[in-house]
C-alpha cells in the first residue's frame, strides 16, 4: 500500500460509499436509524469520460451525500443496466459498503502512488466539473472494499455546503434535491 502507515500522503478516509437498490429508502434508513442527514440528492449527476474496465460506459447513477462529523456518507443507486461497478456490485453482493474514498490534495500524485503499489484504476472519469476526476482501485482486501481517489479542488465548496448543513441540521427537511 502506498503509505507510511498513516495515510497522510493520500489524505484521511473522507467518505464511505454504499451501493443501494433504492437511494430514497437508504436515505430514510440512515436518517432514522443512524441520525445522519440531511442528504443532498443528485438524481443523475454528470459523469464524463467514464471508463469501466477499460471500456467507455454511459451508466447513470443517483447519488445522495451527507456528513456524520467529518465523514461523508455516499449512497449510490445505479439507474440503468449499462456496465458499472455499482450494477455489478449489487448483482454479485447485494447492497452494502462498496468503497472508501480519500480526497488527496495531489490527485495525480495519489494515482501514481497507487500505481507504484501495483494497483490499476478499473473505473475512472470526471464528475461534476471538468476538472473533478475520480478513480477506483480494487484493494485486494478480503472484504472486497474498493479504494477511491477523488479530486475535490473544484467541488470543495459544494462538500463544505453539505457538511455545514449537517452541522446545523435540526431534523427538518431531510433531503435537498439538486439537479445538475
Residue pairs with C-beta under 8 A, 6 or more apart in sequence:
1 117
2 9
2 10
2 110
2 113
2 114
2 116
2 117
3 9
3 10
3 113
7 13
7 102
9 104
9 110
9 113
10 102
10 104
10 110
10 113
10 149
11 102
11 103
11 104
11 105
11 110
12 102
13 71
13 100
13 101
13 102
14 70
14 71
14 72
14 101
14 102
14 103
14 150
15 71
15 72
15 73
15 74
15 99
15 100
15 101
15 103
15 148
15 150
16 71
16 72
16 73
16 74
16 97
16 99
16 100
16 101
17 74
17 76
17 97
17 98
17 99
17 100
17 101
17 146
17 148
18 26
18 73
18 74
18 75
18 76
18 95
18 96
18 97
18 98
19 76
19 77
19 78
19 86
19 89
19 90
19 95
19 96
19 98
20 26
20 75
20 76
20 77
20 95
21 77
21 90
21 95
22 77
23 41
23 62
23 63
23 64
23 75
23 76
23 77
26 64
26 75
26 77
26 95
27 37
27 39
27 41
27 64
27 66
27 75
27 174
27 175
28 174
30 36
30 37
30 39
30 66
30 73
30 75
31 37
31 38
31 39
31 174
34 68
36 66
36 67
36 68
36 73
36 166
37 66
37 166
37 169
37 171
37 174
37 175
38 66
38 165
38 166
38 169
38 173
38 174
38 175
38 176
39 64
39 65
39 66
39 75
39 174
39 175
39 176
40 64
40 65
40 66
40 161
40 162
40 165
40 175
40 176
40 177
40 178
41 62
41 63
41 64
41 175
41 176
41 177
41 178
42 62
42 63
42 64
42 65
42 178
42 179
42 180
43 62
43 177
43 179
44 60
44 61
44 62
44 79
44 180
45 61
45 63
45 127
45 128
45 180
46 127
46 128
46 180
47 59
47 60
47 61
47 125
47 126
47 127
48 125
48 126
48 127
48 130
49 125
49 126
50 56
50 57
50 58
50 59
50 123
50 124
50 125
50 126
51 57
51 123
51 124
51 125
52 59
52 83
52 84
52 85
52 122
52 123
53 83
53 122
53 123
55 83
57 82
57 83
57 84
58 80
58 82
59 78
59 79
59 80
59 82
59 83
59 84
59 86
59 87
60 78
60 79
60 80
60 82
61 76
61 77
61 78
61 79
61 84
61 86
62 76
62 77
62 79
63 74
63 75
63 76
63 77
64 74
64 75
64 175
65 72
65 73
65 74
65 75
65 159
65 162
66 72
66 73
66 162
66 166
67 73
67 162
67 163
67 166
67 167
68 166
70 163
72 101
72 159
72 162
72 163
74 101
76 86
76 98
77 86
78 84
78 86
78 87
78 90
80 87
81 87
84 123
85 98
85 122
85 123
85 136
85 146
86 98
89 98
93 144
97 145
98 145
98 146
99 136
99 145
99 146
99 147
99 148
100 145
100 146
100 147
100 148
101 147
101 148
101 149
101 150
102 110
102 147
102 148
102 149
102 150
103 149
103 150
103 151
103 152
104 110
104 149
104 151
107 133
107 149
107 150
107 151
110 149
111 121
111 135
111 149
114 121
114 135
114 137
114 147
114 149
119 137
119 138
119 139
119 147
120 137
121 135
121 136
121 137
122 136
122 137
122 138
123 135
123 136
124 133
124 134
124 135
124 136
125 133
125 134
126 132
126 133
126 134
127 133
127 134
127 150
127 155
128 154
128 155
128 158
128 180
129 154
129 155
130 154
131 151
131 153
131 154
132 150
132 151
132 152
132 153
132 154
132 155
133 150
133 151
134 148
134 149
134 150
134 151
135 148
135 149
136 146
136 147
136 148
137 146
137 147
137 148
137 149
138 146
138 147
139 145
139 146
139 147
152 159
165 176
